[in-house]
Amino acid sequence: MRLREERQKRGLTQDQLARLVGVSTTTISAIECDRTKEPSLSVGMAIAKELRLDPRKLFLDNLEHKPDIPERNTEMDTS
């Protein structure tokens, strides 16, 4: 995730960003370290707003780095 990089470019600490967004420092840390799923839409939008970034650039970028999830077999076994 690009969050840490973008936060640091703007000279913000995790605590400062957390206060601006209205979440805990632990939440920001968890998002930055991929210890949590993608943030909720409202949190993601608030982070993007505070960092003055398109939320797609901030979060969707991360999808390219996740391993492929195998597709479920939807065919029914008729044997």
PyMOL Python script that loads the backbone (N, CA, C, O; Angstrom):
from pymol import cmd

cmd.read_pdbstr("""\
ATOM      1  N   MET A   1       0.848  -1.177   0.000  1.00  0.00           N
ATOM      2  CA  MET A   1       0.000   0.000   0.000  1.00  0.00           C
ATOM      3  C   MET A   1       0.888   1.232   0.000  1.00  0.00           C
ATOM      4  O   MET A   1       1.974   1.245   0.581  1.00  0.00           O
ATOM      5  N   ARG A   2       0.424   2.211  -0.632  1.00  0.00           N
ATOM      6  CA  ARG A   2       1.184   3.440  -0.776  1.00  0.00           C
ATOM      7  C   ARG A   2       0.955   4.423   0.355  1.00  0.00           C
ATOM      8  O   ARG A   2       1.529   5.511   0.342  1.00  0.00           O
ATOM      9  N   LEU A   3       0.142   4.077   1.321  1.00  0.00           N
ATOM     10  CA  LEU A   3      -0.245   5.023   2.357  1.00  0.00           C
ATOM     11  C   LEU A   3       0.961   5.599   3.092  1.00  0.00           C
ATOM     12  O   LEU A   3       1.076   6.818   3.224  1.00  0.00           O
ATOM     13  N   ARG A   4       1.848   4.756   3.563  1.00  0.00           N
ATOM     14  CA  ARG A   4       3.012   5.249   4.325  1.00  0.00           C
ATOM     15  C   ARG A   4       3.815   6.241   3.492  1.00  0.00           C
ATOM     16  O   ARG A   4       4.171   7.320   3.966  1.00  0.00           O
ATOM     17  N   GLU A   5       4.095   5.865   2.251  1.00  0.00           N
ATOM     18  CA  GLU A   5       4.875   6.728   1.360  1.00  0.00           C
ATOM     19  C   GLU A   5       4.204   8.093   1.182  1.00  0.00           C
ATOM     20  O   GLU A   5       4.857   9.131   1.287  1.00  0.00           O
ATOM     21  N   GLU A   6       2.912   8.081   0.916  1.00  0.00           N
ATOM     22  CA  GLU A   6       2.189   9.335   0.680  1.00  0.00           C
ATOM     23  C   GLU A   6       2.086  10.163   1.964  1.00  0.00           C
ATOM     24  O   GLU A   6       2.186  11.389   1.920  1.00  0.00           O
ATOM     25  N   ARG A   7       1.886   9.500   3.101  1.00  0.00           N
ATOM     26  CA  ARG A   7       1.807  10.208   4.392  1.00  0.00           C
ATOM     27  C   ARG A   7       3.140  10.885   4.694  1.00  0.00           C
ATOM     28  O   ARG A   7       3.179  12.048   5.096  1.00  0.00           O
ATOM     29  N   GLN A   8       4.225  10.152   4.498  1.00  0.00           N
ATOM     30  CA  GLN A   8       5.551  10.698   4.781  1.00  0.00           C
ATOM     31  C   GLN A   8       5.917  11.845   3.835  1.00  0.00           C
ATOM     32  O   GLN A   8       6.572  12.801   4.250  1.00  0.00           O
ATOM     33  N   LYS A   9       5.501  11.758   2.572  1.00  0.00           N
ATOM     34  CA  LYS A   9       5.749  12.852   1.620  1.00  0.00           C
ATOM     35  C   LYS A   9       5.165  14.153   2.125  1.00  0.00           C
ATOM     36  O   LYS A   9       5.703  15.227   1.858  1.00  0.00           O
ATOM     37  N   ARG A  10       4.070  14.059   2.853  1.00  0.00           N
ATOM     38  CA  ARG A  10       3.382  15.249   3.353  1.00  0.00           C
ATOM     39  C   ARG A  10       3.831  15.630   4.758  1.00  0.00           C
ATOM     40  O   ARG A  10       3.287  16.554   5.363  1.00  0.00           O
ATOM     41  N   GLY A  11       4.820  14.917   5.270  1.00  0.00           N
ATOM     42  CA  GLY A  11       5.379  15.257   6.573  1.00  0.00           C
ATOM     43  C   GLY A  11       4.461  14.970   7.748  1.00  0.00           C
ATOM     44  O   GLY A  11       4.566  15.606   8.796  1.00  0.00           O
ATOM     45  N   LEU A  12       3.559  14.008   7.570  1.00  0.00           N
ATOM     46  CA  LEU A  12       2.625  13.664   8.640  1.00  0.00           C
ATOM     47  C   LEU A  12       3.076  12.404   9.369  1.00  0.00           C
ATOM     48  O   LEU A  12       3.606  11.477   8.757  1.00  0.00           O
ATOM     49  N   THR A  13       2.864  12.380  10.672  1.00  0.00           N
ATOM     50  CA  THR A  13       3.074  11.156  11.436  1.00  0.00           C
ATOM     51  C   THR A  13       1.801  10.324  11.361  1.00  0.00           C
ATOM     52  O   THR A  13       0.755  10.812  10.933  1.00  0.00           O
ATOM     53  N   GLN A  14       1.894   9.081  11.773  1.00  0.00           N
ATOM     54  CA  GLN A  14       0.692   8.250  11.830  1.00  0.00           C
ATOM     55  C   GLN A  14      -0.335   8.875  12.770  1.00  0.00           C
ATOM     56  O   GLN A  14      -1.531   8.881  12.477  1.00  0.00           O
ATOM     57  N   ASP A  15       0.132   9.397  13.891  1.00  0.00           N
ATOM     58  CA  ASP A  15      -0.766  10.014  14.864  1.00  0.00           C
ATOM     59  C   ASP A  15      -1.477  11.235  14.274  1.00  0.00           C
ATOM     60  O   ASP A  15      -2.678  11.413  14.478  1.00  0.00           O
ATOM     61  N   GLN A  16      -0.748  12.063  13.556  1.00  0.00           N
ATOM     62  CA  GLN A  16      -1.361  13.247  12.954  1.00  0.00           C
ATOM     63  C   GLN A  16      -2.425  12.862  11.930  1.00  0.00           C
ATOM     64  O   GLN A  16      -3.521  13.424  11.931  1.00  0.00           O
ATOM     65  N   LEU A  17      -2.107  11.906  11.058  1.00  0.00           N
ATOM     66  CA  LEU A  17      -3.077  11.473  10.055  1.00  0.00           C
ATOM     67  C   LEU A  17      -4.295  10.851  10.725  1.00  0.00           C
ATOM     68  O   LEU A  17      -5.432  11.107  10.328  1.00  0.00           O
ATOM     69  N   ALA A  18      -4.052  10.036  11.738  1.00  0.00           N
ATOM     70  CA  ALA A  18      -5.162   9.405  12.456  1.00  0.00           C
ATOM     71  C   ALA A  18      -6.108  10.456  13.029  1.00  0.00           C
ATOM     72  O   ALA A  18      -7.326  10.319  12.923  1.00  0.00           O
ATOM     73  N   ARG A  19      -5.559  11.491  13.628  1.00  0.00           N
ATOM     74  CA  ARG A  19      -6.400  12.563  14.205  1.00  0.00           C
ATOM     75  C   ARG A  19      -7.188  13.296  13.124  1.00  0.00           C
ATOM     76  O   ARG A  19      -8.365  13.607  13.312  1.00  0.00           O
ATOM     77  N   LEU A  20      -6.548  13.571  12.005  1.00  0.00           N
ATOM     78  CA  LEU A  20      -7.233  14.263  10.905  1.00  0.00           C
ATOM     79  C   LEU A  20      -8.383  13.432  10.352  1.00  0.00           C
ATOM     80  O   LEU A  20      -9.433  13.963   9.992  1.00  0.00           O
ATOM     81  N   VAL A  21      -8.170  12.119  10.288  1.00  0.00           N
ATOM     82  CA  VAL A  21      -9.154  11.216   9.692  1.00  0.00           C
ATOM     83  C   VAL A  21     -10.221  10.793  10.703  1.00  0.00           C
ATOM     84  O   VAL A  21     -11.342  10.448  10.329  1.00  0.00           O
ATOM     85  N   GLY A  22      -9.856  10.824  12.001  1.00  0.00           N
ATOM     86  CA  GLY A  22     -10.800  10.421  13.026  1.00  0.00           C
ATOM     87  C   GLY A  22     -10.756   8.936  13.354  1.00  0.00           C
ATOM     88  O   GLY A  22     -11.771   8.332  13.701  1.00  0.00           O
ATOM     89  N   VAL A  23      -9.563   8.354  13.238  1.00  0.00           N
ATOM     90  CA  VAL A  23      -9.369   6.941  13.579  1.00  0.00           C
ATOM     91  C   VAL A  23      -8.183   6.850  14.536  1.00  0.00           C
ATOM     92  O   VAL A  23      -7.523   7.851  14.814  1.00  0.00           O
ATOM     93  N   SER A  24      -7.923   5.660  15.029  1.00  0.00           N
ATOM     94  CA  SER A  24      -6.792   5.477  15.933  1.00  0.00           C
ATOM     95  C   SER A  24      -5.484   5.360  15.161  1.00  0.00           C
ATOM     96  O   SER A  24      -5.468   5.025  13.977  1.00  0.00           O
ATOM     97  N   THR A  25      -4.397   5.642  15.856  1.00  0.00           N
ATOM     98  CA  THR A  25      -3.075   5.449  15.277  1.00  0.00           C
ATOM     99  C   THR A  25      -2.870   3.979  14.919  1.00  0.00           C
ATOM    100  O   THR A  25      -2.222   3.655  13.924  1.00  0.00           O
ATOM    101  N   THR A  26      -3.429   3.101  15.740  1.00  0.00           N
ATOM    102  CA  THR A  26      -3.341   1.663  15.482  1.00  0.00           C
ATOM    103  C   THR A  26      -3.973   1.311  14.142  1.00  0.00           C
ATOM    104  O   THR A  26      -3.464   0.456  13.416  1.00  0.00           O
ATOM    105  N   THR A  27      -5.077   1.965  13.816  1.00  0.00           N
ATOM    106  CA  THR A  27      -5.751   1.717  12.533  1.00  0.00           C
ATOM    107  C   THR A  27      -4.859   2.122  11.368  1.00  0.00           C
ATOM    108  O   THR A  27      -4.720   1.372  10.402  1.00  0.00           O
ATOM    109  N   ILE A  28      -4.256   3.299  11.451  1.00  0.00           N
ATOM    110  CA  ILE A  28      -3.367   3.757  10.379  1.00  0.00           C
ATOM    111  C   ILE A  28      -2.186   2.798  10.239  1.00  0.00           C
ATOM    112  O   ILE A  28      -1.813   2.425   9.127  1.00  0.00           O
ATOM    113  N   SER A  29      -1.604   2.404  11.361  1.00  0.00           N
ATOM    114  CA  SER A  29      -0.478   1.473  11.338  1.00  0.00           C
ATOM    115  C   SER A  29      -0.880   0.141  10.707  1.00  0.00           C
ATOM    116  O   SER A  29      -0.142  -0.407   9.888  1.00  0.00           O
ATOM    117  N   ALA A  30      -2.036  -0.373  11.080  1.00  0.00           N
ATOM    118  CA  ALA A  30      -2.507  -1.656  10.547  1.00  0.00           C
ATOM    119  C   ALA A  30      -2.719  -1.582   9.044  1.00  0.00           C
ATOM    120  O   ALA A  30      -2.394  -2.526   8.324  1.00  0.00           O
ATOM    121  N   ILE A  31      -3.257  -0.476   8.569  1.00  0.00           N
ATOM    122  CA  ILE A  31      -3.480  -0.302   7.126  1.00  0.00           C
ATOM    123  C   ILE A  31      -2.131  -0.247   6.409  1.00  0.00           C
ATOM    124  O   ILE A  31      -1.948  -0.893   5.377  1.00  0.00           O
ATOM    125  N   GLU A  32      -1.194   0.521   6.952  1.00  0.00           N
ATOM    126  CA  GLU A  32       0.117   0.663   6.316  1.00  0.00           C
ATOM    127  C   GLU A  32       0.887  -0.656   6.255  1.00  0.00           C
ATOM    128  O   GLU A  32       1.620  -0.910   5.299  1.00  0.00           O
ATOM    129  N   CYS A  33       0.717  -1.483   7.268  1.00  0.00           N
ATOM    130  CA  CYS A  33       1.486  -2.739   7.350  1.00  0.00           C
ATOM    131  C   CYS A  33       0.709  -3.937   6.833  1.00  0.00           C
ATOM    132  O   CYS A  33       1.134  -5.078   7.017  1.00  0.00           O
ATOM    133  N   ASP A  34      -0.425  -3.692   6.188  1.00  0.00           N
ATOM    134  CA  ASP A  34      -1.265  -4.764   5.648  1.00  0.00           C
ATOM    135  C   ASP A  34      -1.663  -5.787   6.710  1.00  0.00           C
ATOM    136  O   ASP A  34      -1.776  -6.979   6.425  1.00  0.00           O
ATOM    137  N   ARG A  35      -1.872  -5.310   7.934  1.00  0.00           N
ATOM    138  CA  ARG A  35      -2.342  -6.200   8.997  1.00  0.00           C
ATOM    139  C   ARG A  35      -3.859  -6.180   9.090  1.00  0.00           C
ATOM    140  O   ARG A  35      -4.444  -6.785   9.989  1.00  0.00           O
ATOM    141  N   THR A  36      -4.477  -5.497   8.174  1.00  0.00           N
ATOM    142  CA  THR A  36      -5.922  -5.423   8.144  1.00  0.00           C
ATOM    143  C   THR A  36      -6.384  -5.480   6.702  1.00  0.00           C
ATOM    144  O   THR A  36      -5.605  -5.243   5.778  1.00  0.00           O
ATOM    145  N   LYS A  37      -7.650  -5.796   6.516  1.00  0.00           N
ATOM    146  CA  LYS A  37      -8.205  -5.756   5.159  1.00  0.00           C
ATOM    147  C   LYS A  37      -8.233  -4.306   4.708  1.00  0.00           C
ATOM    148  O   LYS A  37      -7.895  -3.402   5.472  1.00  0.00           O
ATOM    149  N   GLU A  38      -8.628  -4.095   3.493  1.00  0.00           N
ATOM    150  CA  GLU A  38      -8.750  -2.727   2.999  1.00  0.00           C
ATOM    151  C   GLU A  38      -9.631  -1.937   3.965  1.00  0.00           C
ATOM    152  O   GLU A  38     -10.580  -2.485   4.527  1.00  0.00           O
ATOM    153  N   PRO A  39      -9.326  -0.656   4.163  1.00  0.00           N
ATOM    154  CA  PRO A  39     -10.149   0.140   5.076  1.00  0.00           C
ATOM    155  C   PRO A  39     -11.565   0.292   4.553  1.00  0.00           C
ATOM    156  O   PRO A  39     -11.826   0.099   3.365  1.00  0.00           O
ATOM    157  N   SER A  40     -12.475   0.638   5.448  1.00  0.00           N
ATOM    158  CA  SER A  40     -13.849   0.887   5.015  1.00  0.00           C
ATOM    159  C   SER A  40     -13.839   2.032   4.004  1.00  0.00           C
ATOM    160  O   SER A  40     -12.883   2.803   3.934  1.00  0.00           O
ATOM    161  N   LEU A  41     -14.897   2.130   3.235  1.00  0.00           N
ATOM    162  CA  LEU A  41     -14.989   3.174   2.226  1.00  0.00           C
ATOM    163  C   LEU A  41     -14.859   4.548   2.858  1.00  0.00           C
ATOM    164  O   LEU A  41     -14.147   5.405   2.334  1.00  0.00           O
ATOM    165  N   SER A  42     -15.541   4.772   3.984  1.00  0.00           N
ATOM    166  CA  SER A  42     -15.495   6.095   4.610  1.00  0.00           C
ATOM    167  C   SER A  42     -14.089   6.437   5.108  1.00  0.00           C
ATOM    168  O   SER A  42     -13.643   7.576   4.969  1.00  0.00           O
ATOM    169  N   VAL A  43     -13.396   5.466   5.682  1.00  0.00           N
ATOM    170  CA  VAL A  43     -12.032   5.717   6.160  1.00  0.00           C
ATOM    171  C   VAL A  43     -11.095   5.920   4.972  1.00  0.00           C
ATOM    172  O   VAL A  43     -10.265   6.829   4.982  1.00  0.00           O
ATOM    173  N   GLY A  44     -11.224   5.083   3.959  1.00  0.00           N
ATOM    174  CA  GLY A  44     -10.397   5.229   2.769  1.00  0.00           C
ATOM    175  C   GLY A  44     -10.574   6.584   2.103  1.00  0.00           C
ATOM    176  O   GLY A  44      -9.601   7.213   1.687  1.00  0.00           O
ATOM    177  N   MET A  45     -11.812   7.025   2.007  1.00  0.00           N
ATOM    178  CA  MET A  45     -12.090   8.332   1.389  1.00  0.00           C
ATOM    179  C   MET A  45     -11.529   9.466   2.251  1.00  0.00           C
ATOM    180  O   MET A  45     -10.992  10.441   1.725  1.00  0.00           O
ATOM    181  N   ALA A  46     -11.654   9.338   3.576  1.00  0.00           N
ATOM    182  CA  ALA A  46     -11.140  10.380   4.474  1.00  0.00           C
ATOM    183  C   ALA A  46      -9.612  10.466   4.383  1.00  0.00           C
ATOM    184  O   ALA A  46      -9.048  11.560   4.370  1.00  0.00           O
ATOM    185  N   ILE A  47      -8.958   9.324   4.320  1.00  0.00           N
ATOM    186  CA  ILE A  47      -7.496   9.310   4.189  1.00  0.00           C
ATOM    187  C   ILE A  47      -7.096   9.959   2.869  1.00  0.00           C
ATOM    188  O   ILE A  47      -6.205  10.809   2.836  1.00  0.00           O
ATOM    189  N   ALA A  48      -7.744   9.564   1.794  1.00  0.00           N
ATOM    190  CA  ALA A  48      -7.428  10.126   0.475  1.00  0.00           C
ATOM    191  C   ALA A  48      -7.654  11.635   0.453  1.00  0.00           C
ATOM    192  O   ALA A  48      -6.868  12.381  -0.132  1.00  0.00           O
ATOM    193  N   LYS A  49      -8.726  12.072   1.090  1.00  0.00           N
ATOM    194  CA  LYS A  49      -9.024  13.512   1.139  1.00  0.00           C
ATOM    195  C   LYS A  49      -7.923  14.266   1.877  1.00  0.00           C
ATOM    196  O   LYS A  49      -7.454  15.302   1.405  1.00  0.00           O
ATOM    197  N   GLU A  50      -7.512  13.750   3.034  1.00  0.00           N
ATOM    198  CA  GLU A  50      -6.476  14.423   3.819  1.00  0.00           C
ATOM    199  C   GLU A  50      -5.133  14.438   3.095  1.00  0.00           C
ATOM    200  O   GLU A  50      -4.358  15.384   3.239  1.00  0.00           O
ATOM    201  N   LEU A  51      -4.859  13.401   2.323  1.00  0.00           N
ATOM    202  CA  LEU A  51      -3.599  13.331   1.583  1.00  0.00           C
ATOM    203  C   LEU A  51      -3.712  13.960   0.198  1.00  0.00           C
ATOM    204  O   LEU A  51      -2.739  14.001  -0.556  1.00  0.00           O
ATOM    205  N   ARG A  52      -4.907  14.448  -0.130  1.00  0.00           N
ATOM    206  CA  ARG A  52      -5.184  15.089  -1.422  1.00  0.00           C
ATOM    207  C   ARG A  52      -4.824  14.174  -2.591  1.00  0.00           C
ATOM    208  O   ARG A  52      -4.125  14.565  -3.526  1.00  0.00           O
ATOM    209  N   LEU A  53      -5.329  12.938  -2.501  1.00  0.00           N
ATOM    210  CA  LEU A  53      -5.062  11.941  -3.527  1.00  0.00           C
ATOM    211  C   LEU A  53      -6.355  11.317  -4.020  1.00  0.00           C
ATOM    212  O   LEU A  53      -7.358  11.279  -3.307  1.00  0.00           O
ATOM    213  N   ASP A  54      -6.315  10.836  -5.233  1.00  0.00           N
ATOM    214  CA  ASP A  54      -7.410  10.034  -5.760  1.00  0.00           C
ATOM    215  C   ASP A  54      -7.386   8.717  -4.986  1.00  0.00           C
ATOM    216  O   ASP A  54      -6.354   8.048  -4.965  1.00  0.00           O
ATOM    217  N   PRO A  55      -8.494   8.325  -4.350  1.00  0.00           N
ATOM    218  CA  PRO A  55      -8.487   7.086  -3.560  1.00  0.00           C
ATOM    219  C   PRO A  55      -8.099   5.856  -4.375  1.00  0.00           C
ATOM    220  O   PRO A  55      -7.523   4.912  -3.834  1.00  0.00           O
ATOM    221  N   ARG A  56      -8.408   5.857  -5.664  1.00  0.00           N
ATOM    222  CA  ARG A  56      -8.020   4.722  -6.503  1.00  0.00           C
ATOM    223  C   ARG A  56      -6.503   4.596  -6.566  1.00  0.00           C
ATOM    224  O   ARG A  56      -5.965   3.490  -6.523  1.00  0.00           O
ATOM    225  N   LYS A  57      -5.824   5.716  -6.666  1.00  0.00           N
ATOM    226  CA  LYS A  57      -4.359   5.698  -6.734  1.00  0.00           C
ATOM    227  C   LYS A  57      -3.774   5.190  -5.409  1.00  0.00           C
ATOM    228  O   LYS A  57      -2.762   4.489  -5.394  1.00  0.00           O
ATOM    229  N   LEU A  58      -4.414   5.549  -4.323  1.00  0.00           N
ATOM    230  CA  LEU A  58      -3.897   5.194  -3.004  1.00  0.00           C
ATOM    231  C   LEU A  58      -4.125   3.733  -2.658  1.00  0.00           C
ATOM    232  O   LEU A  58      -3.243   3.084  -2.095  1.00  0.00           O
ATOM    233  N   PHE A  59      -5.306   3.204  -2.989  1.00  0.00           N
ATOM    234  CA  PHE A  59      -5.662   1.875  -2.515  1.00  0.00           C
ATOM    235  C   PHE A  59      -5.744   0.798  -3.599  1.00  0.00           C
ATOM    236  O   PHE A  59      -5.346  -0.340  -3.349  1.00  0.00           O
ATOM    237  N   LEU A  60      -6.232   1.110  -4.763  1.00  0.00           N
ATOM    238  CA  LEU A  60      -6.382   0.078  -5.786  1.00  0.00           C
ATOM    239  C   LEU A  60      -5.043  -0.399  -6.304  1.00  0.00           C
ATOM    240  O   LEU A  60      -4.925  -1.519  -6.803  1.00  0.00           O
ATOM    241  N   ASP A  61      -4.060   0.424  -6.190  1.00  0.00           N
ATOM    242  CA  ASP A  61      -2.698   0.069  -6.524  1.00  0.00           C
ATOM    243  C   ASP A  61      -2.282  -1.219  -5.816  1.00  0.00           C
ATOM    244  O   ASP A  61      -1.525  -2.027  -6.354  1.00  0.00           O
ATOM    245  N   ASN A  62      -2.785  -1.386  -4.621  1.00  0.00           N
ATOM    246  CA  ASN A  62      -2.426  -2.520  -3.774  1.00  0.00           C
ATOM    247  C   ASN A  62      -2.910  -3.845  -4.357  1.00  0.00           C
ATOM    248  O   ASN A  62      -2.329  -4.889  -4.060  1.00  0.00           O
ATOM    249  N   LEU A  63      -3.934  -3.830  -5.158  1.00  0.00           N
ATOM    250  CA  LEU A  63      -4.478  -5.065  -5.705  1.00  0.00           C
ATOM    251  C   LEU A  63      -3.468  -5.787  -6.589  1.00  0.00           C
ATOM    252  O   LEU A  63      -3.490  -7.014  -6.691  1.00  0.00           O
ATOM    253  N   GLU A  64      -2.591  -5.030  -7.220  1.00  0.00           N
ATOM    254  CA  GLU A  64      -1.599  -5.634  -8.108  1.00  0.00           C
ATOM    255  C   GLU A  64      -0.595  -6.478  -7.334  1.00  0.00           C
ATOM    256  O   GLU A  64       0.050  -7.349  -7.919  1.00  0.00           O
ATOM    257  N   HIS A  65      -0.448  -6.242  -6.040  1.00  0.00           N
ATOM    258  CA  HIS A  65       0.546  -6.937  -5.250  1.00  0.00           C
ATOM    259  C   HIS A  65      -0.015  -8.117  -4.471  1.00  0.00           C
ATOM    260  O   HIS A  65       0.742  -8.820  -3.802  1.00  0.00           O
ATOM    261  N   LYS A  66      -1.310  -8.351  -4.540  1.00  0.00           N
ATOM    262  CA  LYS A  66      -1.926  -9.457  -3.815  1.00  0.00           C
ATOM    263  C   LYS A  66      -1.876 -10.702  -4.681  1.00  0.00           C
ATOM    264  O   LYS A  66      -2.028 -10.620  -5.900  1.00  0.00           O
ATOM    265  N   PRO A  67      -1.664 -11.846  -4.064  1.00  0.00           N
ATOM    266  CA  PRO A  67      -1.637 -13.077  -4.860  1.00  0.00           C
ATOM    267  C   PRO A  67      -2.994 -13.339  -5.485  1.00  0.00           C
ATOM    268  O   PRO A  67      -4.030 -12.936  -4.956  1.00  0.00           O
ATOM    269  N   ASP A  68      -2.967 -14.012  -6.607  1.00  0.00           N
ATOM    270  CA  ASP A  68      -4.215 -14.349  -7.279  1.00  0.00           C
ATOM    271  C   ASP A  68      -5.043 -15.274  -6.406  1.00  0.00           C
ATOM    272  O   ASP A  68      -4.524 -16.185  -5.762  1.00  0.00           O
ATOM    273  N   ILE A  69      -6.314 -15.023  -6.401  1.00  0.00           N
ATOM    274  CA  ILE A  69      -7.238 -15.884  -5.679  1.00  0.00           C
ATOM    275  C   ILE A  69      -7.817 -16.855  -6.692  1.00  0.00           C
ATOM    276  O   ILE A  69      -8.401 -16.430  -7.689  1.00  0.00           O
ATOM    277  N   PRO A  70      -7.665 -18.154  -6.454  1.00  0.00           N
ATOM    278  CA  PRO A  70      -8.184 -19.104  -7.442  1.00  0.00           C
ATOM    279  C   PRO A  70      -9.700 -18.986  -7.560  1.00  0.00           C
ATOM    280  O   PRO A  70     -10.404 -18.751  -6.578  1.00  0.00           O
ATOM    281  N   GLU A  71     -10.172 -19.155  -8.771  1.00  0.00           N
ATOM    282  CA  GLU A  71     -11.610 -19.102  -8.989  1.00  0.00           C
ATOM    283  C   GLU A  71     -12.261 -20.339  -8.418  1.00  0.00           C
ATOM    284  O   GLU A  71     -11.698 -21.434  -8.446  1.00  0.00           O
ATOM    285  N   ARG A  72     -13.460 -20.143  -7.899  1.00  0.00           N
ATOM    286  CA  ARG A  72     -14.201 -21.286  -7.384  1.00  0.00           C
ATOM    287  C   ARG A  72     -14.728 -22.109  -8.535  1.00  0.00           C
ATOM    288  O   ARG A  72     -15.127 -21.571  -9.568  1.00  0.00           O
ATOM    289  N   ASN A  73     -14.727 -23.399  -8.355  1.00  0.00           N
ATOM    290  CA  ASN A  73     -15.290 -24.283  -9.367  1.00  0.00           C
ATOM    291  C   ASN A  73     -16.799 -24.246  -9.205  1.00  0.00           C
ATOM    292  O   ASN A  73     -17.332 -24.700  -8.193  1.00  0.00           O
ATOM    293  N   THR A  74     -17.477 -23.714 -10.189  1.00  0.00           N
ATOM    294  CA  THR A  74     -18.921 -23.567 -10.095  1.00  0.00           C
ATOM    295  C   THR A  74     -19.668 -24.699 -10.787  1.00  0.00           C
ATOM    296  O   THR A  74     -20.898 -24.752 -10.761  1.00  0.00           O
ATOM    297  N   GLU A  75     -18.911 -25.608 -11.408  1.00  0.00           N
ATOM    298  CA  GLU A  75     -19.569 -26.736 -12.081  1.00  0.00           C
ATOM    299  C   GLU A  75     -20.004 -27.752 -11.028  1.00  0.00           C
ATOM    300  O   GLU A  75     -19.285 -28.016 -10.064  1.00  0.00           O
ATOM    301  N   MET A  76     -21.162 -28.300 -11.226  1.00  0.00           N
ATOM    302  CA  MET A  76     -21.682 -29.288 -10.286  1.00  0.00           C
ATOM    303  C   MET A  76     -21.172 -30.659 -10.682  1.00  0.00           C
ATOM    304  O   MET A  76     -21.131 -31.003 -11.863  1.00  0.00           O
ATOM    305  N   ASP A  77     -20.792 -31.425  -9.702  1.00  0.00           N
ATOM    306  CA  ASP A  77     -20.355 -32.795  -9.938  1.00  0.00           C
ATOM    307  C   ASP A  77     -21.598 -33.651 -10.101  1.00  0.00           C
ATOM    308  O   ASP A  77     -22.398 -33.769  -9.173  1.00  0.00           O
ATOM    309  N   THR A  78     -21.765 -34.243 -11.263  1.00  0.00           N
ATOM    310  CA  THR A  78     -22.960 -35.039 -11.524  1.00  0.00           C
ATOM    311  C   THR A  78     -22.698 -36.536 -11.449  1.00  0.00           C
ATOM    312  O   THR A  78     -23.523 -37.334 -11.893  1.00  0.00           O
ATOM    313  N   SER A  79     -21.557 -36.922 -10.892  1.00  0.00           N
ATOM    314  CA  SER A  79     -21.257 -38.352 -10.832  1.00  0.00           C
ATOM    315  C   SER A  79     -21.900 -39.012  -9.624  1.00  0.00           C
ATOM    316  O   SER A  79     -21.746 -40.217  -9.424  1.00  0.00           O
TER     317      SER A  79
END
""", "prot")
cmd.dss("prot")
cmd.show_as("cartoon", "prot")
cmd.util.cbc("prot")
cmd.orient("prot")
